[in-house]
Amino acid sequence: MAGAGEEPPRGEIPEGVVEEIVVRLPSRSSLARAAAACSDFRVLISSPRFLRRHRARHRPDQGVLLGVFSCSAAGGGFHPAEPPYPAAAAACAVAEAADFSFAFLPDPEASQEDGAGRAHGWIIRDHRDGRFLLDRVSSGGAGNLFTDLVVCDPLSRRYVLLPTIPEELRAAVNRPLGVLGGRRWCEPFLSPVSAADNEAAEPSFTVIWMARCPRKVVAFAFSSRDGQWREVPSPECFVWSRHRSPFGCPVHAVWNRRFYAHGCFYWLDCLTHRWLVLDTRAMELTLAEIPSPAGFWEEHVAVVEGADGKVGVFAHDFYHPGGNASIYYYTIVHDGDGPPRWQLEKTVPLPWPASHSRPYRIRAAANGCLILQVAHGSPAFMSSHHSMDVELFKIDVKSFKLERICRTRCGVGDQCWPYLGFPPSLSLPTV
């Protein structure tokens, strides 16, 4: 490219014109391909000023799947994608650049726990849009209910400690049920980046805090734009009781499995056919009754973002006659004034023989893709909570092809999140 004040040689595109062309590329995945074309493009595209301009111009981009992040009482970590997975090089770069030990987080004088194997007693509660949400037992006497919360970016090593929930909001919480095996009594999580967040000069985020009380869900929302907690309206009569049918899954199977699709979070109870829905645009909780096909348990179901704004559902049976295993893909359709229903769109055959001793299980879902864990030793649903060698695969709603991500060690009790992002050179600080 020509230097400042120089006329560009005949046939060379002026630098300003190049930027105007490149900034119109639809996603940062497109930018990554352009950056690989030449060193001048790479310098331009990796500039924070250019990346902020590109982010403000386009809709939120979660990036590509780079691997899976897991966490349990025994610890956890990032499992980067391996060759021949297309994003393996970017995943390796992220693994080397980020501090997934979270050692940069503040260390108080007296931490009340260190059971999760994380730095300073912090437990990972959620991951989204390059950010992690962690909590620890509050030093202010609120115990496992009103925990200390922090949002951080392990690539930039920045963090924001959230203010405590005000007393006038806390008063609504009454006898909540436990999560994470009783280690916590609340469920905090990150809301996806909105268009307004994407256009802001400084990165902003929203955190939802929830507790399941006997008769209702109590929920609060925090916005980093004004630093305030607010109450989220919720239905008075809650759907799940403390004890469920012995033929259904225990209540923690419902409460610990949260899915997101097209502006809403979902929790499914396959026994009662009821869904708890949090609309992040209206910031309101509602109940929906959507009868599901017989035979599905909560562990066998995952909600994903389908094409054309549809809510998609991946599911599999508990028992596979003849040992022929498949994953079914449904969309939720609305027929006029009738109730919503599941409509079968695709049956994806799986290559592993399975009956009662199936070797695979659904681990996570995000951005239109399903993560499957495959253990070639003990059946997945019979394995202990100790770590074991597994392979991780993905199926997305565009191709429905089974694609291997990596081989690693995971525990059955691990919480898992698909890690979506970009190479460090294309990543802006998220907090």
N, C-alpha and C positions, 0 to 999 in steps of 0.2 A: 504494500500500500504506500501511497505518497506521503511524505512528511508534511508537517504543518506549514502552510503558506506556499507549498509547491503545487504546480499543476500536475494532475495525474497523467502518466503516460497514456498515449492514445490507446484505447481499447480497455484500459483499467477502470473499474467502477470506483467512484469516489467513496471514501470510507463512510461518510454520512449516509450515503445511499445503501451501502451494504448493511449498516445497522438497521435502517428502516425496513429492509427486506427480511433480515433475520429475526427482528422482533415480532414479525407477523407469523412466524412458525407456530403451529397450534399448541405445542406442548414442550416441556423440557426434555422429553424423550427425543423429540425432533432436534432440539438444540444439541443434545449429546452426539447425534449423528453428524450434525453440521460441524461441531467442534473437532471431530475426528478428521475432517477434510483437509485442514491446513492449520499451521501455527497461528496465523493472523486471526482466523475465525476463533480459535481456542482462547486467545488473549481477550478478544472482544466479548465472547459469550461468558467467560468466567468472571468478568467484572461485576462486582456487587451492584453497581449503578445500573448496568444493563439487566441483570437478573431481577432487580426490583421493578424496573420498567416493564419487563416481560410479564412478571407476576401480576402487576396491576392491569395489564391489558387483557389477560386471558382468564377463563374460568379456573377455579381451583383444580390443581393437578396433583394427585396423590403419588404419582410416579409409578415405577415398575416394581414388581415383586423381587426383592433382593435376598429374601431368606425368611426365616421364622425366628421369633424371639420367644423364649420360654422362661417360666419362673415357677418355683415351687418352694416348699419349706426347706429343701436341701440346697437351694441356690438356683441358678439358671444362667442364661446367656444367649448370645446371638448365634444362630446357626446359618452361616452364609451359604448362598447357592454355590454349587460346584459345577465345573465343566461336565458335560457340554451345554448346561443351561445358558441361554443367551446373555443374561446379565451377571454371569459369574465374576467377571473382572471388576465390575462396579461394586458387587457385593464384597469382594475381597478388599477393595479400597476403603469401603465404609468400615469393615471390621478392623482395619489397621488404624484408621483415623479417629474413630469414636472411642469414648471412654465408657464402655458398658458396665464397668464396675461402679460407676457413679461416685467415685471417690472425691469429686469436686463439690459434692453437696455438703451443706453445713453440718458440723459435728457438735452437738450441744455438750455441755459439761456432764450431763447425766442422761444417757439414752436408756430407755426402759426395756428395750429388747434388742436382740440381734439374731433372731431365729430364722430369718429368711436368707441368711448368707449374703445379704447386701450390705453396702457401706453404711455404717452408723445406724443400723436398725431400720433403714428404709425398706419398704416392700413395694415392688412394682405393681400398680393397679391397672394401668392401661397404657396403650401406645396408639398414637394416631398423628398423621401429618408431620412426622419427624419429631414429635414431642413425646415425652414420657411423663406420666403422672405417678408419683410415688407417695406413700404415706407412712407414718410411724406413730406409735402410741404417744398420745399427747403428754407433754410434761406438765400440763396445767390441770391434771386431775380428771380429764374427760375420758380417759381410758381408751378402749377399743372402739368407741362409738364416734366421738368427735375427734378424729385424729388430726395430726399436723399433716398438711398437704403441700406438695411442691410440684411445679411443672418445670421440666428441664429439657435441654437439648444436648445430648451426649456428643454431638459433633462440634458444636461451638463451645460446649462446657458452660453454658449460661443457665441460670435457673431463676425462678420466681417463687418465693414463699407466699402462699395464699393467706389472707387474713382469716381469723377464726369466724365460724358461723355465729351471728348475733344471738344473744340469749332469747330474744323475743321469737326467733324462728325455732330455736332448739326446743322450746316448750311444746311444740306439736308432736315430738317424737315420744312414743309410749310403747315400752316393751318390744323393741325390735328383735327380729330373729337373726341368728348369726350367719355369716358367710365365711368362706375359706376355712371350713372345718372349725368354726367358732373363734378363729383368731381375730376376726373383725365383726362388727355389727352394722357396718355401713358399706355401701357400694358407690364409690366415686369413679367417674369416668369422664373422658374428654369428648366434647361434641365436635363434629367435623368443622373444618374451616368454611365459613360462609362467603358469599360474594363480597359483602361489606368488609369482612376480615381480610380478604385477599387484596382489596384495593387500598387498605390502610397503609400509611407510610411506615409505621412500626407494626411488627407482628402482634396480633391479638388472638385470644383464645377464650373458650368457654368450658367450664367444668360443671358437671352435674353431680350432685350428691344425693343419694337415695338411701332410705331405710325402710324395710318391710315390717310394718306393724300389724297386729292381728286383724284390724279391720280396714286398713288402707295403706297405700304407699305414701310416704312423706318424701318430698323431693324439693331440693333447692338448686338454683343455678347461679354460678358466679361468672361475671364477665370481666376480663382484664381491661376492657376499655374504660370502665368507670370504677372498677375495684369493689363492686357491691355484690352481696348475696341477695337473692330474691326467692320467694316461694313459688313453686310450680303447682298449679291446680291439678288435683288428682281425684279419682272417684272415691266416694265415701265407703262403699262396700268392696272389700278386696276379694280376689278370686281364690287364692290358695290358702288352705288351712295348714295348721302346724303338722297334722298327720294326714297322709294320703293313703289311698288304697294300696294293699300289698302287691297288687298286680300292676301298679304303675311305678314310675321312678320316684325316688325320694324328692322332697321339695327342693333340696339344694341343686338337683339336676336342672330344675327350671330356673332358679334364681341366679345360678352361676353361668348361665348360657345366654348372653346378650348379643343381639345381632343388629346391624345397621343396613338400611337400604333406602335410598332416595328421600332423605330428610327425616326419617323416623327410626327410632330404636324399637326392637321387638323382643319380648320374652314369651315363649310358647309353653302352654300346658296341653300336651297331647291327650291327656286323660279327660279333660273337660272341654277340649276344643276351643279354649279361650286364649286370646293373645292380649298381653298388656302392651300398649303402644304409647311411646313418647314422641310426639311431634315436635321436633326442634325448631320449626319455624313459628308455630303458635306457642311453644313452650307449655304444652298441656298433655296430661296423661289421660288416656281413655282405655276402655275395654272393648274388644271386638270378639265376636264368636264366629270362627271359621272352621267348620267341620273338616276334619282331615281323614284321609284314607286309613282304614283299620291297620293296626300292626306296628305303627311307628312309635318309638320311644323318643324322649327328648334328646338323648345322646346320639340318636340316629338322624337328626334333622338339623339343617342349617339354612338360615335365610340369607339371601344374597341380592345384590342389585342386578336385576334382569335388564334386558334390552328395552328400549323405548319407554323407560320410566316404570316398567313393571316390577313387582316384587316377586322374586324367584325363590324357590325352595328346593334344596337338594335333600334327598332322604334315601335310606336303605332299610331293608327288612332285617328283623332279628334272625330269622331262619331262612335259608336259601335252599329250596327243594332241589335235589340233584347236585347240590354243591356249586351251582352256577350263580355267581355273585354279580350284582348290578347296582349302580347308583341311578336313582330316578330324579329327573328334573321337572318340577312343576312351576307354573305361574299362578298367582292368585287373581282370579277373574271375578268381575261383578256383572251379573246378568239382570239388568233392569232393577226392579224393586226387590229381587231375591237376595238372600245372604251371599256373601263372598264364598267362593269354593276353590279347591285345588284342581288345576287342569294339567294333566300329564302332557309334557312337551317333548321329552327325550328320555330314552333309556340308554345308559352308558354301560356296556359290559366291562367288567373288571377282570384282569388276567390272573387273579389269585384264586385257587380252589377254596371254596368256603361252604360250610354248612353251619353247625353250631360253633365250630372252631375257626371262625373267620380271622384272618391275620391283620385286618385293617380296622381303623376307626376314624371318624371325623374329628379333627382337632381344632379347626378354626375356619373362618370365612371372612373375606373382605374384598371390596372393589370388584365384585363379580366373579371371584374365584373361590374355590373350595380347597382346603388343605387336608389331605389324607395322610395318616401315619400308618406305616406297614411294618409289622414285626414278624420276622420269619422264624421265631422260636415259639414261645407260648402264644396262644390266642390273645389278641389285643384286649378283649374284655375280661380275661382271666388273669392277666399279668399283675404282679404286685406293684406297689408304688415306687419300687426301687428303679434306678435308671437301667435302660437296656438299649441295645443297638437297634436302631430303626432307620427306615428310609422315609423321606417326606416327598409327597407328590402333590401336584395341583391339577385341578380341572376348572376351566373357565367357561363362562356362558357364551362365549363367542365361537370357540372351536370345539368344545367338549372333548378335547384330547387330554389324555393322561400324560403329564410331563413331570419327570423326576427333578426335584430341587436339590437334595443332598442326602448324604448318609450321616447320622449323628447319634448322640445318646440323649434320650428323653425319658422322663418318668411318666407313668400313667396319670399321676395326679398333677402334672404340670399344667399351668395356665399357658396358653399359646396365643400369639398374635402374629399374623402375617406382617412382615416388615416391608413397607412400601417406601420408596425413596429414590434418590439420585446419587450419582458419584459426588464425592466431597466438593469437587470443583464447580458443580452446578447447584450446590445447596446453600441457601441463605439461612442465617440464624432464625429459629422459629420462636424464640422468646427474647 
